[in-house]
Amino acid sequence: MKITICGSLLFFQEMVDAKSKLEKFSHTVSLPEQIEGTDYSNKSIEQGVRNIQKHNAIIKHYKRIINSDAILVWNKTKKGIENYVGGNTFLEMGFAFVNNKSIYLLNPIPKGLNYEEEMRGMAPIVLNGKLDRIRD
């Protein structure tokens, strides 16, 4: 299966490790692009806007999603919210949903976000941290 991993680039190294594990299960995996020189642990809104505009980050990742069978949302604790899914990752879930791609979440849907209802409506498959649950 072709899988695109989505999530905060703060967890990029974990995504790289997950890519290796998934490839051992014979999956083909795409990762989001890291923009050189960006400190994802301390990125300003202005830096994020520049990355989106200058590097076409959203469009490039959308194309990865379109060329995949599924996405894996790498939702970990961030900003004090367990299993956090940020706005951009939620947007990517929407891309996957309207293009009939399977949506996997590493961890359960986060509670208390304004878009929890919409996330639940997309009926993602929750892996509870177990990557081997992704099947063709």
N, C-alpha and C positions, 0 to 999 in steps of 0.2 A: 504494500500500500504506500502511496505517496502522502507524506504528512508534512505540514508546515507548522512549526512551533511558533506560538504567539505569546507575548507577555512583556513585562518590563525588562529592558536591557540591563537593569541592575542585577538580574539573575542570568546574564549571558553565559557565564562559565558553566552554570548548572545546565543550561540548555545544550551547550556543547557536549557535556557528559551524557545527557539524555539522548542526544543524536547518536552517539556511539552505541549506547545500549539498544536503541530501536533498530539500528542497522544490523545488529547481531540477530534480530528477529526477522531479517530480510526486508525491512521497510526502507524506503528512500526518503530522506529527511532534509527539509530546507529550514534555514534559520533566518531570523531578522538580521538586517545589516547593521553592524556597528559603524558609527560615524567617527572616523579617526579624530582624536583630540577632544572628544566629548567625555566629561566626567559625569557618568549617569547617576552617581550617588549625590551629586550636587548641581544638577542641571537646572538652569533658570528657564522660565517660560519663553523668554526671548531666544535662548539657544535652541529650544525645541522647535520653535517656529522657523528659525533659520534652517534647521536640519530638514524639516518637512518641505520647505520651499526650495532650498538650494539642492538638496539631494533626492528630491521626489520620494522620500521614504515611504509615505503611505501608498503611493501608486506602485512602487516596486514590490512592497509586501503584498498588496492586493493581487498582483500578477502571480506571485508565488502561491497564494491561496487558490486562485483560479486553476492553476496547473496541478493542484493536489486533489487527493480523494477526501482528505480530512485535515482538520487542524487540531493541535494539542495546545490548550491554554495552560501556560505555566503560571498558575495562580498560587502564590506564596504570601506569607505575611509581609505587608508593607504599609507604611504610614500608620502602624498600630492596628491595622485591619487584617484579621485572619483570612487567608485565601483571597486576597485582594485582586480585583480585576479593574484596571484603570479605564479611562475613557477610550483611549486608542485601541486597547485590546477588546473592549466591548464592541467598538466599531468593526474590528476584524471578525468578531463572532457574527456580527450582522452580515458582513460580506459572505462568510461561509454559509450562513443559514439561507440567504436568498439565492445562493448558487447551489443548493442541495448537497452541501458537503457535510460529512459527519463532524460533530463537534465533541471533542474529549476535553474534560477538565481534569487536571492533575489532582485537585482537591475539591471538596464540595463548594457549591455556590456560596459566595460571601453573604452574610446577613447585614441588612441595614443600608445597603447602597440604594440610591434612587432608582436604579434600573434592575433591581433584583427580580422583579416580576417579569420583565422582558427576557432576562437570562433564563429564567425557569421555563418561559414559553418556548424557547428554542430547544428544549428537551436535550440538553447536553448529557453525554455519558460520563459519569463521575468515576474516576479511576481509583480514588482514595490512595494515591501515591504509587499505585502498582502499574508500571508501564507495560508489563506483560499481558495486561487485560485488553490491549488494543489488538483487535483481530481484523483480518481482511474481510 
